[in-house]
Amino acid sequence: MKRRDFVRTAAAAAGAVATSSSALAGASVAPQVLVRRAVQPRVISDVSGIRYRNGGPESAVERAFRGIVEGEDLLDALIHGVNIPELDPEETGIGYGGLPNADGVVQLDSCCMHGPRRWAGGVAGIEGVRTPSRVARAVAEVTDHHLIAGEGAARFARDLGFEVEDSLMTPRSRELWLNWRRRVDPGHWLDPEERLQGQGERGGETDPDLIGRGSGSRELALRERSDAFLRAGLDMVREGLIPEHSFWGTINCNAVGPNGDVCGVTTTSGLAWKIPGRVGDSPILGAGLYLDNDVGAAGSTGRGEANLYNLSSAMIVEFMRQGMHPKDAGMAILERIRKNNVEPRLQDENGEPSFDVRFFIVNTAGEYAGVAMWGTGESNFAVCDENGAREESLEGLLSR
């Protein structure tokens, strides 16, 4: 018998017994009351939460867990944690040194939710602030809004005393961007090493992959241009120049506190080389992050458009509200994403999703799960609790 069928059957049987006993006693049936019990604090995250320390002694999940057990506000502890990879120039998918958009501008997104206070705040397309998670928290705390975007978000941050820099590029992220530009527009962006070897001399030509073929329609040309941009970036991943998790960006970090409260935060530089102004799922409530303090929290990394279309994180929380274990809830939304993925350009040779998406889920009882569309590639996630920080395996809906 499947676990959820067993739980459903057991609950029905218990209810029948309770009803019969009450009837025999001549008493009415009392409503069921959910009583919170103490739980072991737990922090879960994608691998960015454990593999980057910015030269310090702690990773994001370790810092967040320490803050929780030392009595910090749950959301503050999480944000102190994700500030570590946000500030680490070696993590090219988040914050300072994050991979820029197609124009070479680092645009960052972030969202946070405070379960017990019912707060939420986010920023989208913010430029010049290394720790957008802190600005997102400020949106939640000092405004009546949930989301501030673009130039307005930077101005809001500056007004609150955040440093707003001209550029968040590092030498490494700039070199990676130039590498990508040479791949997609080799006629204008030349490779110095190839020039010294006598190559790259033609100049002035445009990569044929960026030109619409056949119909000459502008729409086709733009679509092919976008596909070529993505292919060039994925080639860099395959060649080991960019870690997979950094190409897609994003850290999601969620926690359950000792009294069963939940909080969460997501922060990212977004898809590498994205169209300027593109906003993914990370700052959008219900897509890249969602929680309910009576149920649990869910957040994601991977293809943001899939989460935006399916409101994935909100649906996971609703599935848990219906009684699903975090793992079952995550698998259910992966099946929904899989079913809704009907465009051939987003399918592999077997008709399955050609992208990955991952979820990090915890409920108020401290049960947790890390699931992914594919059980390959980025195959681990991070956990920190009384047993310390560690990586555990993501469970994939599909495998290859």
N, C-alpha and C positions, 0 to 999 in steps of 0.2 A: 504494500500500500504506500502511495506517495505521502510524504510528510504532511503536506497541507491537507490531504484527504483525511489522514489520521487525526490531525488537529480538529478538523471540522466535525468528524464523526464523534470524537471524544467530547467536544463541546456540546454537541446536540444531546448526547447521552446524559451528560452532567446536568444539562438544563432540564431534561425530562425527569430525572430523579429529584431535583430540587423542587420542581413544580408539584410532583406527586406528594412529596413530604409536606409541603406547605398546605396543600389541600386537605390532607389528613389531619393536620393540626388546626385546621379552620382559620389559617392566617393568610393574608394576601402576600404575593410574591414581591420582595423588595427589589428595587432596581440595582443593577450591578454597578459597583463603584470601583474605579481603577485607582488603586493606592500606589503612589510612587515608593519604591524601595531604594535603598542605597545601592549604587552600582560602582564598579571599578572604573575610574576615569580612563578614557581611551581616545587616542588621536589617530586618524587615518589620513592618508595622502597618496598622491602619485609619487613616482620615484624621485622627482625633484625635491620632495620633502625630506629625503634622507641622504641624497648623494652630494649635496652642496652645503658647504659650511662657511663660505666667504672668509676663509682663513681662521675661523674661530673654533671653539671646542664642540659646538652643538649644531645639529641639523635642525630643520624647521620643526619636525615632529618632536624632537627631544626638547627644544626650547618651549614649545607649546605645552607639552606634558608637564614640564617642570613648573611653568607658570600656573597651571591648573592646580597642582598639588600644593603649591605655595600660597594659594588663595587669590590669585589674580582673577579678574573678570574673565569669563570663558572666551569671549570674543577677543578681548585684548591679548590674551595668551596666544591665540591663533595668529593674530596679526603680527605680534612680535616674532612668531615663528616664521611666517612667510616672508617677513622683511629680510631674512637671511638670504634666500635665493634671489629675491628682488634686487638686492644690492650686490650680489656676486657676479662679477663681469664674466665669469666662466660659464654661467647659465645663460645661454643665448635665446631662451624662450620666454624670459620673464624680466621685466623691469630694466635696470641699467644694463646696457649691452645686449638687450633683446634684439632679435633680427628685425630690420625695418620693413616698411612697405616698399612698393615698387619704386618710389621716388627717393628712397634712402632716408625716410623719416620714421623714427620710432614712435608709434602710436599705441598706447597701452589701455587695457580694459580691466576693470575689477568690480567685484560685487561682494558684499558681506551681509549676513543675516544673524540677528541676535534673537535666539529662540524665546527666552523668558520675557524679554522686553517687547517682543514683536516689532523689532526695528529691522529696517533693510535700507541699504544705500549702495549706489554704484556710480562709476564714472566710465565713459566710453570715449575712445579716441583722444585721450588726454596726452599731451606732449610735454616733455621737459621735467616731469616729476618721477623720481626713481622709485618711489613707493606708492603706487596708486591705491593699494589696499588701505593705506592710512587716509587718503582723501575720500575713498568710498565710505569709510567709517564716519568721517566728518559729515558727509552728506546725510547719513542715517541719524547722526546725533544732533546736528545744529540746523537742519533744514526740514521743511515739510514735504520734501521730494524724495523720490527713490532713485532718480537717475539724472545726472548732469553730463553733457557731452561736449567734446571738441574744445574750441577756444573758450567757451564759457566755463568748462571744467578747470582749465588751466588758470583762468582769472579767479575762480572761486578758491583754488588752492593758494594762489599768490596772496589773496586777501586774508587768508588764515595764517600766513607766515611760512608756507612751504616754499622751499627754493625751487624755482622754475628755471631750468637750464636751457641753453640754446639747442643742445643736442644730447641725446643719451647714447650715441654711438661710441663704441670702444674701437681701438685699432683692429681687434679681431672681427667684430661685427661688420666694420667697414670693409675689411678685406673680403669677407664672405659675400657681402653685397656686390662688390666689384666683380668677384668671380661669377656671380649669377648674372650680372649685367653683360659680361662678355659672352656668356652662353646664349642669351636671348637676343643680343644685338651685336654680334661680332664685327659688323661693318663699321661701327662707331666706337665701341669700347674694345680696345686692343689689349692683347696679352703681351706684356713686356718681354717675357721669356720667349714666346713664339716669334716676336719681331726680331730678337737677337739671333734666332735660328733661321731667319729668312722666311718665316711664315707670316700669315696675317697681313699680307701686303696689299690685298685688293682694295679694301676700304670702300666706304660709300654705299655698300650693298646692304640689304635688309635680309635677315634670316627668312628663307621661304616658308618656314613653319609659322611665321607671324603674318602671312598674307592669306586672305581668304581665297580658296581655290574654287574654280568652276563658276559659281553663280555670281561672284563679285559682290555679293550683298555685304553691307556694312555689318549686319548682325552676325553673319558667318565669320567674317574676318575677326570681329571682336571675340567670338567664342573660341576660335582657333588660337588667337593670341593668348587668351586666358589659359587654355590648355597647354600651350607651349611654355608659359611662365611656370605652371605647376610641374610639368615634366622636368624642366631644368632644375627646379628645386629638389624634386624627388631623386634625380640623378645624383645630386650632391649628398643626399642622405645615403644612397646606395654606395657611394664612394667613400663614406666614412667622414666626410667633411662636417656634417651636421648630425648630431644625435636625433633620432626619430622624435623623441619627446620635445626637443627644442624646436624642430621644424614646425610642428603643430602648436608649439607654445604651451603655456598654462601650468599652474599648480592649483589644485583644489585640496583644501585641508579642512576636515570636519572633526568635531569632537563631541563626546558626551561627558558631562561632568559628574561629580560624585553623587549628586541628587537627581540625576537623570535629565538635566537640561541639555539642550543641544545648540551649537552654533556652527557657522561655517563661513569660509572665505574662498574666493577664487580670484586669481590675478594672472595676467598674461600680456605678452606682446603680440598675441594673435598669430595667425598664419603668416609664415615668412613670405615676404615679397607680395603681400596682399594688395588689392586695389586700394589706393588712398581713400580713407574714410570708411572702409569696410569694418563693420562691427560684427563680431561673432556671438557665441552664446554666453561667454563668460560674465558679462555685466547684466544679463537679462534674467530677472527673477523667473524661476520655473524652467529655464532652459539649462544654463550652465551650473546653477545652484538653486536649491530649494530646501526648506525645512519647515517642520511644524513641531513645536516644543512638546506636543502631546504624542508625537509619533516617531520622528527621527529626521535625519538629514541625508541628502544625496547631492553629489557634485560630479563633474565630468571633465575629461580631457579628450582630445581627438577632434573629429570633424564637427565644428560648431554648427554648420548648417543643418546637419541631421538632428541635433538637439533642439534647434530653433523650430524646425518643422513639427517635431513630435512632442515638444514641451517635456522633454525626457525626465528631468529631475523632479518636476512637480508630479508627474505620473508615477514615478517610483515611490514617492512619499504617499500618494494615494493608494497604491497597491499595498504598502505596508500598513496603512490605516485599515485596510480590509483584512489584515491578519497575515499577510505574506512575510516570510523571513526576508531579510535584506538580499540574500542571494537570489531567491525566487523572484523578488520584485525587479532586480536588475536584469535577470534573464528575460522577464516578460517585456520590458521596454526594448531590449535588444531585438527580440522577435518582431516587435512593432516597427522598429527602424528598418529591419531587414525586409519586411513585407512592403513598406512604403518606398523602398529604394527601387524604382522602376526604370530610371533612365539608364540606357546602355553605357553612357560615358562614365557612370559611377558603378559599373559592374565589372567583375572579372570574367574570364573565359567560361566560367561555370554559372554565370548569372548571379553570383553572390556579391555583396558589397566589396568594392575595391579599396575601401578605406577602413580605418579602425576608429572605434570610439570606446571609451572606458568609463566606468562608474565606480565611485567610492562611497559606500553606504554604511550608515550606522543607525541603530534605533535606540530608543530611550532605555532599553534594558542592557545596552552595551553590545548587543549582537552586531556583527559587521560583515562586510563582504567587499571584495574587489572583483569586478567582472569586466569582460571585454568582448567586442564582436569577434576578434580573432585571438586565439591563445598563443600567438607567436609575436615576434617583434618585441615591442615593449611588453614584457610578460610578467612583471612584478609590480607590487605596490608596497607602500610603507605603513607600518603600524608601530605605535609606541604606547605601552601601558606599564603595569607594574613589573612586567617581565623584560622591560627595556625596549629599545628600538630595533626593528628588524624589517627585512623584506619578506613578503609572502607572495605566493604565485597568484596571478590573476586567473580566474576561471573563464575560459573562452567559450562563447556560444558555438563558434566554428573553429576548425583547426585545419592546418595544411602544413 
